[in-house]
Amino acid sequence: MPRRNLVITGFVGTGKTTIGRRLAARLGWPFLDFDEEIVRRAGRSIPEIFEQEGEAAFRAMEAALCQEWSSPRGWVLATGGGTCVSPANRAALQAGGHLFFLYAELEEIARRLAEAMDRPLLHLRPGETLLERLRTLWQVREAAYREIPNWVDTTGRSPDEVIEEILRRYWLLE
């Protein structure tokens, strides 16, 4: 039987794709980024999907990927920041892998994302700061995020430090 997938999830701006790619390279495993796969399959960017079909259509695409990847294959997967808010998505991904939740202090995330305003859920309302938007989004998602095991803090840490912690914990789980 293949190894369980190593699933990287977490809040926006915590390094899911960067960490996922580097983990896969380190392990010599294949890598799949859910957001990139949705863009590939849809033939449109995520902002275009949100604009043309709405968030619900995007979430349905995420859910389909979670079901598709619900069995162990020995891959490193990186989900979008909202993927594991859904209990069904969490359950599907946990059926085939070990979930690792990346988080960071919201002030650090705001610094990381200061120039990345192409994310549909981070469009600011008049007078709203990025940090305020992040706090609002965190408050909406926090209870669901608390259901995810294996939290890893990325605040002030290099990708290599985060990867070492994830690998150490993954091998203990295996």
C-alpha positions as CSV (number, residue, x, y, z in Angstrom):
1,M,0.0,0.0,0.0
2,P,1.3,3.5,-0.8
3,R,2.4,5.8,1.9
4,R,-0.3,8.3,3.2
5,N,-0.3,11.6,1.5
6,L,1.4,14.5,3.2
7,V,-1.2,17.3,3.1
8,I,-0.3,20.9,3.7
9,T,-3.2,23.2,4.5
10,G,-3.5,26.4,6.4
11,F,-4.5,30.0,6.4
12,V,-3.7,32.3,3.5
13,G,-0.1,33.5,3.3
14,T,1.4,30.8,5.5
15,G,3.5,29.2,2.7
16,K,1.5,26.2,1.7
17,T,2.7,26.0,-1.9
18,T,6.3,26.9,-1.1
19,I,6.5,24.4,1.7
20,G,4.7,21.7,-0.2
21,R,6.9,22.0,-3.3
22,R,10.1,21.9,-1.2
23,L,8.8,18.9,0.9
24,A,8.0,17.0,-2.3
25,A,11.5,17.7,-3.7
26,R,13.1,16.7,-0.5
27,L,11.2,13.4,-0.3
28,G,11.4,12.7,-4.1
29,W,7.6,12.5,-4.1
30,P,5.2,14.0,-6.7
31,F,3.5,17.3,-5.7
32,L,0.0,18.7,-6.4
33,D,-1.1,22.2,-5.6
34,F,-5.0,22.3,-5.5
35,D,-5.3,25.9,-6.6
36,E,-3.0,25.3,-9.6
37,E,-4.9,22.1,-10.5
38,I,-8.2,23.9,-10.4
39,V,-6.8,26.7,-12.6
40,R,-5.5,24.1,-15.0
41,R,-8.7,22.1,-15.2
42,A,-10.9,25.2,-15.5
43,G,-8.7,27.0,-18.0
44,R,-9.2,30.2,-16.0
45,S,-7.6,32.0,-13.1
46,I,-9.1,31.8,-9.6
47,P,-10.2,35.4,-9.7
48,E,-11.9,34.7,-13.0
49,I,-13.7,31.6,-11.6
50,F,-14.9,33.7,-8.6
51,E,-16.0,36.5,-10.9
52,Q,-17.7,34.3,-13.5
53,E,-19.2,31.5,-11.4
54,G,-18.9,32.6,-7.8
55,E,-17.2,31.2,-4.7
56,A,-19.6,28.2,-4.5
57,A,-18.4,26.9,-7.9
58,F,-14.8,27.2,-6.8
59,R,-15.5,25.3,-3.6
60,A,-17.3,22.6,-5.5
61,M,-14.1,22.2,-7.6
62,E,-12.1,21.9,-4.4
63,A,-14.4,19.3,-2.9
64,A,-14.1,17.2,-6.1
65,L,-10.3,17.3,-5.7
66,C,-10.5,16.3,-2.1
67,Q,-12.7,13.3,-3.0
68,E,-10.3,12.4,-5.8
69,W,-7.3,12.5,-3.4
70,S,-9.0,10.6,-0.5
71,S,-6.8,7.5,-0.8
72,P,-3.1,7.2,0.0
73,R,-0.8,7.7,-2.9
74,G,2.5,9.0,-1.4
75,W,2.1,12.5,-2.7
76,V,2.6,15.9,-1.2
77,L,-0.6,18.0,-1.6
78,A,-1.1,21.7,-0.9
79,T,-4.6,22.8,-0.5
80,G,-6.1,26.3,-0.8
81,G,-6.7,28.2,2.5
82,G,-10.4,27.5,2.5
83,T,-10.4,23.9,1.4
84,C,-10.3,22.4,4.9
85,V,-13.0,24.6,6.3
86,S,-15.4,22.0,5.0
87,P,-15.7,18.9,7.3
88,A,-16.3,16.7,4.3
89,N,-13.1,17.9,2.6
90,R,-11.1,17.4,5.9
91,A,-12.5,13.9,6.2
92,A,-11.6,13.0,2.6
93,L,-8.1,14.3,2.9
94,Q,-7.5,12.7,6.3
95,A,-8.7,9.3,4.8
96,G,-5.7,9.3,2.6
97,G,-3.2,11.4,4.4
98,H,-1.8,13.3,7.3
99,L,-2.9,16.9,7.5
100,F,-0.5,19.7,8.6
101,F,-1.9,23.1,9.2
102,L,0.4,26.0,8.6
103,Y,-0.3,29.2,10.5
104,A,1.5,32.5,11.3
105,E,0.7,35.6,13.2
106,L,-1.7,37.8,11.3
107,E,0.7,40.8,11.3
108,E,3.3,38.6,9.5
109,I,0.8,37.4,7.0
110,A,-0.2,41.0,6.3
111,R,3.4,41.8,5.6
112,R,3.8,38.7,3.3
113,L,0.7,39.6,1.3
114,A,1.1,43.3,1.1
115,E,1.7,43.2,-2.6
116,A,-0.5,40.1,-3.4
117,M,-3.9,41.6,-3.9
118,D,-5.0,39.1,-6.7
119,R,-6.8,36.9,-4.1
120,P,-10.5,37.2,-4.3
121,L,-11.2,36.8,-0.6
122,L,-8.8,39.6,0.3
123,H,-10.4,42.4,-1.7
124,L,-10.6,45.2,0.8
125,R,-13.8,47.1,1.5
126,P,-13.5,51.0,1.5
127,G,-11.5,52.0,4.6
128,E,-10.6,48.4,5.5
129,T,-6.9,47.5,6.0
130,L,-5.4,44.1,4.9
131,L,-4.9,43.2,8.6
132,E,-8.5,43.9,9.4
133,R,-9.6,41.7,6.4
134,L,-7.3,38.9,7.6
135,R,-8.7,39.1,11.1
136,T,-12.3,38.9,9.8
137,L,-11.5,35.9,7.5
138,W,-9.6,34.2,10.4
139,Q,-12.6,34.7,12.8
140,V,-14.9,33.1,10.2
141,R,-12.6,30.0,9.7
142,E,-10.9,29.5,13.1
143,A,-13.4,27.0,14.5
144,A,-13.0,24.8,11.4
145,Y,-9.2,25.2,11.4
146,R,-9.1,24.0,15.1
147,E,-10.4,20.7,13.8
148,I,-7.2,20.1,11.8
149,P,-4.4,18.2,13.5
150,N,-0.7,18.9,13.4
151,W,-0.4,22.7,13.6
152,V,3.0,24.2,12.5
153,D,3.8,27.8,13.2
154,T,5.6,29.5,10.3
155,T,6.0,32.9,12.0
156,G,9.6,34.0,11.7
157,R,10.8,30.6,10.5
158,S,12.6,29.6,7.3
159,P,11.0,27.1,5.0
160,D,13.7,24.6,6.0
161,E,12.8,24.9,9.6
162,V,9.2,24.3,8.9
163,I,10.0,21.4,6.6
164,E,12.1,19.7,9.3
165,E,9.3,20.0,11.8
166,I,6.7,18.6,9.4
167,L,9.0,15.7,8.3
168,R,9.8,14.8,11.9
169,R,6.1,14.7,12.8
170,Y,5.0,12.9,9.6
171,W,7.4,10.0,10.2
172,L,6.1,9.7,13.8
173,L,2.6,9.4,12.4
174,E,3.6,6.9,9.8
